[in-house]
Structures are given as C-alpha cells and as structure tokens.
C-alpha cells in the first residue's frame, strides 16, 4: 500500500480548509503558500476533489475553494478514493488481474488476505473524518492511551 504525494497533499489541503468555519472559502494560493506546495499542483488536487464532490469553487471577490459538507461528514476513505481510486488495490481483483502475470490465480491462498486487507483499511478509513485529521494537525486531538506495554529484555 503506497499513496502518492497527491493524496498526502490533498489531505493536508483539505485539513487546512477544515480549520476554517464551514462553509468558509480558502484561496488555492494561500493554501499552497502556507503548506509549502506548488500553486499549480494545489489547484490540480483541488480540481480532482471538486470532481469527486468534496470541494467546490467560486469565482469573484468572495470566491475560493470550500468544502461541500462539514468536515465531520468527509472521511479519509472518501478522500483517498477521490485521489487514488481505492484505499488498497487487491491485484487479484478482475480489473487488475489482466495487467499482471499470475500463473496460479485459481490456486492462490493469499486472495482472502488481500481482500481482507482492503476491507480492513476501508472500514478504518471510513471512521476517520477530515475534522479528526484537522484537529490532530492543530494539536487539539486527544491522544489515545498506549494500548500495550512493550516487553523489556531481562
């Protein structure tokens, strides 16, 4: 599983926008300068997010880029799918199988692992909202308790 810079920057741009009261607008140039991104690349990312229905743009004096919904309603899964196509590509899937050489597809014991991996990621990313990401970036999110105690060597 590997996500492109486009997805990383897209999440950061959206988190930047989510820090403003909804439905406030942000200027692509302002986002790019604040985050250290290229304006052209930022605009391209925001356009892709607009095609997915996550952002909208308006021209004019009070124009700019806005989220189409409150940040509590936009999930990480939705963002990744808008920018990458899916959260995890199970290459055994019919749409990918044609482009790979696999001589043991019908006997493969790993197919269930790949499908479960995709299901697990989808379920996890569906629970992470843009608001949670933005709050974490601002240092407002509550940090989870350590779930386990590391073993020490004797």
VENMORA-V397219 format. One record per backbone hydrogen bond with DSSP energy under -1.0 kcal/mol. CO is the residue of the C=O (numbers start at 1). NH is the residue of the N-H. E is the energy in kcal/mol with one decimal. If there is no record, write none. Layout:
CO:NH:E ; CO:NH:E
//
This chain:
4:8:-1.9 ; 5:9:-3.3 ; 6:10:-2.2 ; 7:11:-2.6 ; 8:12:-2.0 ; 9:13:-3.1 ; 10:14:-2.5 ; 11:15:-2.5 ; 12:16:-2.4 ; 13:17:-2.1 ; 14:18:-2.4 ; 17:20:-1.4 ; 21:24:-2.7 ; 26:65:-3.9 ; 27:31:-2.4 ; 28:32:-2.8 ; 29:33:-2.6 ; 30:34:-2.5 ; 31:35:-2.4 ; 32:36:-1.3 ; 32:37:-2.4 ; 38:42:-2.4 ; 39:43:-2.6 ; 40:44:-2.1 ; 41:45:-2.3 ; 42:46:-2.6 ; 43:47:-2.2 ; 44:48:-1.9 ; 45:49:-2.2 ; 46:50:-1.8 ; 47:51:-2.2 ; 48:52:-1.2 ; 49:54:-2.7 ; 49:55:-1.0 ; 50:53:-1.6 ; 54:68:-2.5 ; 56:66:-2.7 ; 58:64:-2.3 ; 60:63:-1.7 ; 64:58:-1.9 ; 65:26:-2.8 ; 66:56:-2.4 ; 70:73:-2.1 ; 71:131:-1.6 ; 74:130:-2.7 ; 75:79:-1.9 ; 76:80:-2.8 ; 77:81:-2.6 ; 78:82:-1.8 ; 79:83:-1.8 ; 80:84:-3.5 ; 89:91:-1.2 ; 90:93:-2.7 ; 93:96:-1.6 ; 93:97:-2.4 ; 96:99:-1.5 ; 97:100:-1.2 ; 104:108:-1.1 ; 110:114:-2.1 ; 111:115:-2.4 ; 112:116:-2.3 ; 113:117:-2.3 ; 114:118:-2.2 ; 115:119:-2.3 ; 116:120:-2.8 ; 117:121:-2.5 ; 118:122:-2.7 ; 119:123:-2.4 ; 120:124:-2.5 ; 121:125:-3.2 ; 122:126:-1.6 ; 124:127:-1.4 ; 125:77:-1.4 ; 128:76:-2.7 ; 129:133:-1.9 ; 130:134:-2.8 ; 131:135:-2.6 ; 132:136:-2.1 ; 133:137:-2.2 ; 134:138:-1.4 ; 135:140:-3.0
//
